[in-house]
Amino acid sequence: MFPIIKLGYRRSISEVKLAILQAIHKSGDSLESLEELVDVTGFN
């Protein structure tokens, strides 16, 4: 990872988007639908 991205990614990605990306990663990168993503993240 480049140092600029490593130090500044939290400023460029909102907390909600980061939570969604983390949920996708934790699910093994395989979600069947947006409804499943909502279940995993807890966002409505």
PDB file of N, CA, C and O in Angstrom:
ATOM      1  N   MET A   1       0.851  -1.173   0.000  1.00  0.00           N
ATOM      2  CA  MET A   1       0.000   0.000   0.000  1.00  0.00           C
ATOM      3  C   MET A   1       0.899   1.239   0.000  1.00  0.00           C
ATOM      4  O   MET A   1       1.939   1.268   0.658  1.00  0.00           O
ATOM      5  N   PHE A   2       0.486   2.241  -0.737  1.00  0.00           N
ATOM      6  CA  PHE A   2       1.254   3.469  -0.804  1.00  0.00           C
ATOM      7  C   PHE A   2       1.067   4.259   0.486  1.00  0.00           C
ATOM      8  O   PHE A   2      -0.029   4.274   1.045  1.00  0.00           O
ATOM      9  N   PRO A   3       2.112   4.912   0.964  1.00  0.00           N
ATOM     10  CA  PRO A   3       2.014   5.661   2.221  1.00  0.00           C
ATOM     11  C   PRO A   3       0.917   6.723   2.237  1.00  0.00           C
ATOM     12  O   PRO A   3       0.273   6.922   3.267  1.00  0.00           O
ATOM     13  N   ILE A   4       0.693   7.405   1.118  1.00  0.00           N
ATOM     14  CA  ILE A   4      -0.331   8.451   1.073  1.00  0.00           C
ATOM     15  C   ILE A   4      -1.713   7.847   1.329  1.00  0.00           C
ATOM     16  O   ILE A   4      -2.500   8.386   2.107  1.00  0.00           O
ATOM     17  N   ILE A   5      -1.993   6.745   0.681  1.00  0.00           N
ATOM     18  CA  ILE A   5      -3.283   6.080   0.861  1.00  0.00           C
ATOM     19  C   ILE A   5      -3.381   5.514   2.271  1.00  0.00           C
ATOM     20  O   ILE A   5      -4.432   5.605   2.906  1.00  0.00           O
ATOM     21  N   LYS A   6      -2.313   4.942   2.754  1.00  0.00           N
ATOM     22  CA  LYS A   6      -2.316   4.338   4.084  1.00  0.00           C
ATOM     23  C   LYS A   6      -2.600   5.388   5.149  1.00  0.00           C
ATOM     24  O   LYS A   6      -3.302   5.101   6.119  1.00  0.00           O
ATOM     25  N   LEU A   7      -2.082   6.569   4.994  1.00  0.00           N
ATOM     26  CA  LEU A   7      -2.267   7.620   5.986  1.00  0.00           C
ATOM     27  C   LEU A   7      -3.559   8.402   5.793  1.00  0.00           C
ATOM     28  O   LEU A   7      -4.087   8.955   6.758  1.00  0.00           O
ATOM     29  N   GLY A   8      -4.082   8.463   4.565  1.00  0.00           N
ATOM     30  CA  GLY A   8      -5.197   9.349   4.311  1.00  0.00           C
ATOM     31  C   GLY A   8      -6.488   8.695   3.855  1.00  0.00           C
ATOM     32  O   GLY A   8      -7.411   9.404   3.455  1.00  0.00           O
ATOM     33  N   TYR A   9      -6.594   7.364   3.898  1.00  0.00           N
ATOM     34  CA  TYR A   9      -7.795   6.739   3.364  1.00  0.00           C
ATOM     35  C   TYR A   9      -9.023   7.028   4.207  1.00  0.00           C
ATOM     36  O   TYR A   9     -10.128   7.058   3.665  1.00  0.00           O
ATOM     37  N   ARG A  10      -8.884   7.241   5.499  1.00  0.00           N
ATOM     38  CA  ARG A  10     -10.044   7.538   6.346  1.00  0.00           C
ATOM     39  C   ARG A  10     -10.664   8.880   5.999  1.00  0.00           C
ATOM     40  O   ARG A  10     -11.855   9.086   6.230  1.00  0.00           O
ATOM     41  N   ARG A  11      -9.894   9.778   5.459  1.00  0.00           N
ATOM     42  CA  ARG A  11     -10.440  11.074   5.040  1.00  0.00           C
ATOM     43  C   ARG A  11     -11.194  10.961   3.724  1.00  0.00           C
ATOM     44  O   ARG A  11     -12.147  11.705   3.494  1.00  0.00           O
ATOM     45  N   SER A  12     -10.788  10.051   2.866  1.00  0.00           N
ATOM     46  CA  SER A  12     -11.402   9.945   1.552  1.00  0.00           C
ATOM     47  C   SER A  12     -12.573   8.963   1.513  1.00  0.00           C
ATOM     48  O   SER A  12     -13.392   9.021   0.596  1.00  0.00           O
ATOM     49  N   ILE A  13     -12.662   8.067   2.491  1.00  0.00           N
ATOM     50  CA  ILE A  13     -13.756   7.096   2.558  1.00  0.00           C
ATOM     51  C   ILE A  13     -14.543   7.356   3.840  1.00  0.00           C
ATOM     52  O   ILE A  13     -13.976   7.366   4.932  1.00  0.00           O
ATOM     53  N   SER A  14     -15.845   7.563   3.701  1.00  0.00           N
ATOM     54  CA  SER A  14     -16.670   7.817   4.880  1.00  0.00           C
ATOM     55  C   SER A  14     -16.719   6.581   5.772  1.00  0.00           C
ATOM     56  O   SER A  14     -16.402   5.474   5.335  1.00  0.00           O
ATOM     57  N   GLU A  15     -17.117   6.780   7.017  1.00  0.00           N
ATOM     58  CA  GLU A  15     -17.198   5.675   7.974  1.00  0.00           C
ATOM     59  C   GLU A  15     -18.203   4.623   7.513  1.00  0.00           C
ATOM     60  O   GLU A  15     -17.972   3.426   7.690  1.00  0.00           O
ATOM     61  N   VAL A  16     -19.304   5.053   6.930  1.00  0.00           N
ATOM     62  CA  VAL A  16     -20.320   4.112   6.448  1.00  0.00           C
ATOM     63  C   VAL A  16     -19.762   3.261   5.315  1.00  0.00           C
ATOM     64  O   VAL A  16     -19.942   2.043   5.305  1.00  0.00           O
ATOM     65  N   LYS A  17     -19.088   3.893   4.363  1.00  0.00           N
ATOM     66  CA  LYS A  17     -18.505   3.149   3.245  1.00  0.00           C
ATOM     67  C   LYS A  17     -17.428   2.191   3.736  1.00  0.00           C
ATOM     68  O   LYS A  17     -17.317   1.070   3.240  1.00  0.00           O
ATOM     69  N   LEU A  18     -16.646   2.626   4.699  1.00  0.00           N
ATOM     70  CA  LEU A  18     -15.617   1.757   5.262  1.00  0.00           C
ATOM     71  C   LEU A  18     -16.257   0.561   5.962  1.00  0.00           C
ATOM     72  O   LEU A  18     -15.757  -0.558   5.844  1.00  0.00           O
ATOM     73  N   ALA A  19     -17.347   0.775   6.685  1.00  0.00           N
ATOM     74  CA  ALA A  19     -18.047  -0.322   7.354  1.00  0.00           C
ATOM     75  C   ALA A  19     -18.604  -1.317   6.337  1.00  0.00           C
ATOM     76  O   ALA A  19     -18.570  -2.526   6.566  1.00  0.00           O
ATOM     77  N   ILE A  20     -19.112  -0.813   5.222  1.00  0.00           N
ATOM     78  CA  ILE A  20     -19.630  -1.690   4.168  1.00  0.00           C
ATOM     79  C   ILE A  20     -18.501  -2.523   3.565  1.00  0.00           C
ATOM     80  O   ILE A  20     -18.659  -3.727   3.364  1.00  0.00           O
ATOM     81  N   LEU A  21     -17.380  -1.897   3.279  1.00  0.00           N
ATOM     82  CA  LEU A  21     -16.237  -2.629   2.729  1.00  0.00           C
ATOM     83  C   LEU A  21     -15.728  -3.684   3.702  1.00  0.00           C
ATOM     84  O   LEU A  21     -15.368  -4.786   3.288  1.00  0.00           O
ATOM     85  N   GLN A  22     -15.694  -3.361   4.983  1.00  0.00           N
ATOM     86  CA  GLN A  22     -15.253  -4.325   5.990  1.00  0.00           C
ATOM     87  C   GLN A  22     -16.234  -5.490   6.095  1.00  0.00           C
ATOM     88  O   GLN A  22     -15.812  -6.635   6.253  1.00  0.00           O
ATOM     89  N   ALA A  23     -17.524  -5.215   6.009  1.00  0.00           N
ATOM     90  CA  ALA A  23     -18.533  -6.273   6.074  1.00  0.00           C
ATOM     91  C   ALA A  23     -18.402  -7.218   4.879  1.00  0.00           C
ATOM     92  O   ALA A  23     -18.518  -8.434   5.028  1.00  0.00           O
ATOM     93  N   ILE A  24     -18.161  -6.656   3.702  1.00  0.00           N
ATOM     94  CA  ILE A  24     -17.968  -7.484   2.507  1.00  0.00           C
ATOM     95  C   ILE A  24     -16.735  -8.357   2.675  1.00  0.00           C
ATOM     96  O   ILE A  24     -16.753  -9.539   2.331  1.00  0.00           O
ATOM     97  N   HIS A  25     -15.682  -7.783   3.195  1.00  0.00           N
ATOM     98  CA  HIS A  25     -14.448  -8.537   3.409  1.00  0.00           C
ATOM     99  C   HIS A  25     -14.655  -9.664   4.420  1.00  0.00           C
ATOM    100  O   HIS A  25     -14.196 -10.784   4.197  1.00  0.00           O
ATOM    101  N   LYS A  26     -15.338  -9.382   5.523  1.00  0.00           N
ATOM    102  CA  LYS A  26     -15.577 -10.390   6.560  1.00  0.00           C
ATOM    103  C   LYS A  26     -16.475 -11.515   6.067  1.00  0.00           C
ATOM    104  O   LYS A  26     -16.380 -12.642   6.553  1.00  0.00           O
ATOM    105  N   SER A  27     -17.339 -11.223   5.114  1.00  0.00           N
ATOM    106  CA  SER A  27     -18.255 -12.250   4.603  1.00  0.00           C
ATOM    107  C   SER A  27     -17.572 -13.178   3.598  1.00  0.00           C
ATOM    108  O   SER A  27     -18.215 -14.061   3.029  1.00  0.00           O
ATOM    109  N   GLY A  28     -16.311 -12.986   3.388  1.00  0.00           N
ATOM    110  CA  GLY A  28     -15.595 -13.817   2.423  1.00  0.00           C
ATOM    111  C   GLY A  28     -15.769 -13.326   1.001  1.00  0.00           C
ATOM    112  O   GLY A  28     -15.633 -14.090   0.046  1.00  0.00           O
ATOM    113  N   ASP A  29     -16.071 -12.036   0.868  1.00  0.00           N
ATOM    114  CA  ASP A  29     -16.234 -11.397  -0.439  1.00  0.00           C
ATOM    115  C   ASP A  29     -17.370 -11.997  -1.260  1.00  0.00           C
ATOM    116  O   ASP A  29     -17.364 -11.907  -2.488  1.00  0.00           O
ATOM    117  N   SER A  30     -18.345 -12.608  -0.587  1.00  0.00           N
ATOM    118  CA  SER A  30     -19.459 -13.175  -1.353  1.00  0.00           C
ATOM    119  C   SER A  30     -20.783 -12.878  -0.641  1.00  0.00           C
ATOM    120  O   SER A  30     -21.138 -13.526   0.343  1.00  0.00           O
ATOM    121  N   LEU A  31     -21.481 -11.906  -1.153  1.00  0.00           N
ATOM    122  CA  LEU A  31     -22.826 -11.587  -0.694  1.00  0.00           C
ATOM    123  C   LEU A  31     -23.765 -11.775  -1.863  1.00  0.00           C
ATOM    124  O   LEU A  31     -23.462 -11.369  -2.984  1.00  0.00           O
ATOM    125  N   GLU A  32     -24.889 -12.382  -1.607  1.00  0.00           N
ATOM    126  CA  GLU A  32     -25.832 -12.696  -2.672  1.00  0.00           C
ATOM    127  C   GLU A  32     -26.692 -11.510  -3.088  1.00  0.00           C
ATOM    128  O   GLU A  32     -27.114 -11.427  -4.242  1.00  0.00           O
ATOM    129  N   SER A  33     -26.960 -10.581  -2.150  1.00  0.00           N
ATOM    130  CA  SER A  33     -27.877  -9.496  -2.476  1.00  0.00           C
ATOM    131  C   SER A  33     -27.606  -8.289  -1.577  1.00  0.00           C
ATOM    132  O   SER A  33     -26.853  -8.370  -0.607  1.00  0.00           O
ATOM    133  N   LEU A  34     -28.235  -7.182  -1.923  1.00  0.00           N
ATOM    134  CA  LEU A  34     -28.131  -5.987  -1.080  1.00  0.00           C
ATOM    135  C   LEU A  34     -28.815  -6.215   0.266  1.00  0.00           C
ATOM    136  O   LEU A  34     -28.399  -5.652   1.278  1.00  0.00           O
ATOM    137  N   GLU A  35     -29.851  -7.031   0.279  1.00  0.00           N
ATOM    138  CA  GLU A  35     -30.531  -7.344   1.531  1.00  0.00           C
ATOM    139  C   GLU A  35     -29.581  -8.058   2.496  1.00  0.00           C
ATOM    140  O   GLU A  35     -29.595  -7.795   3.698  1.00  0.00           O
ATOM    141  N   GLU A  36     -28.773  -8.944   1.971  1.00  0.00           N
ATOM    142  CA  GLU A  36     -27.783  -9.639   2.793  1.00  0.00           C
ATOM    143  C   GLU A  36     -26.736  -8.656   3.309  1.00  0.00           C
ATOM    144  O   GLU A  36     -26.285  -8.773   4.448  1.00  0.00           O
ATOM    145  N   LEU A  37     -26.352  -7.704   2.493  1.00  0.00           N
ATOM    146  CA  LEU A  37     -25.413  -6.669   2.920  1.00  0.00           C
ATOM    147  C   LEU A  37     -26.002  -5.848   4.057  1.00  0.00           C
ATOM    148  O   LEU A  37     -25.300  -5.518   5.013  1.00  0.00           O
ATOM    149  N   VAL A  38     -27.297  -5.512   3.962  1.00  0.00           N
ATOM    150  CA  VAL A  38     -27.967  -4.779   5.027  1.00  0.00           C
ATOM    151  C   VAL A  38     -27.951  -5.592   6.314  1.00  0.00           C
ATOM    152  O   VAL A  38     -27.715  -5.046   7.391  1.00  0.00           O
ATOM    153  N   ASP A  39     -28.200  -6.898   6.209  1.00  0.00           N
ATOM    154  CA  ASP A  39     -28.188  -7.764   7.388  1.00  0.00           C
ATOM    155  C   ASP A  39     -26.804  -7.812   8.029  1.00  0.00           C
ATOM    156  O   ASP A  39     -26.680  -7.793   9.254  1.00  0.00           O
ATOM    157  N   VAL A  40     -25.782  -7.874   7.210  1.00  0.00           N
ATOM    158  CA  VAL A  40     -24.411  -7.987   7.717  1.00  0.00           C
ATOM    159  C   VAL A  40     -23.943  -6.675   8.358  1.00  0.00           C
ATOM    160  O   VAL A  40     -23.282  -6.690   9.397  1.00  0.00           O
ATOM    161  N   THR A  41     -24.286  -5.550   7.741  1.00  0.00           N
ATOM    162  CA  THR A  41     -23.816  -4.252   8.244  1.00  0.00           C
ATOM    163  C   THR A  41     -24.697  -3.680   9.334  1.00  0.00           C
ATOM    164  O   THR A  41     -24.217  -2.956  10.206  1.00  0.00           O
ATOM    165  N   GLY A  42     -26.000  -4.001   9.295  1.00  0.00           N
ATOM    166  CA  GLY A  42     -26.930  -3.411  10.263  1.00  0.00           C
ATOM    167  C   GLY A  42     -27.459  -2.068   9.822  1.00  0.00           C
ATOM    168  O   GLY A  42     -28.211  -1.431  10.560  1.00  0.00           O
ATOM    169  N   PHE A  43     -27.084  -1.617   8.629  1.00  0.00           N
ATOM    170  CA  PHE A  43     -27.585  -0.352   8.100  1.00  0.00           C
ATOM    171  C   PHE A  43     -28.900  -0.580   7.379  1.00  0.00           C
ATOM    172  O   PHE A  43     -29.108  -1.634   6.778  1.00  0.00           O
ATOM    173  N   ASN A  44     -29.781   0.394   7.434  1.00  0.00           N
ATOM    174  CA  ASN A  44     -31.055   0.297   6.709  1.00  0.00           C
ATOM    175  C   ASN A  44     -31.092   1.250   5.557  1.00  0.00           C
ATOM    176  O   ASN A  44     -32.087   1.306   4.834  1.00  0.00           O
TER     177      ASN A  44
END
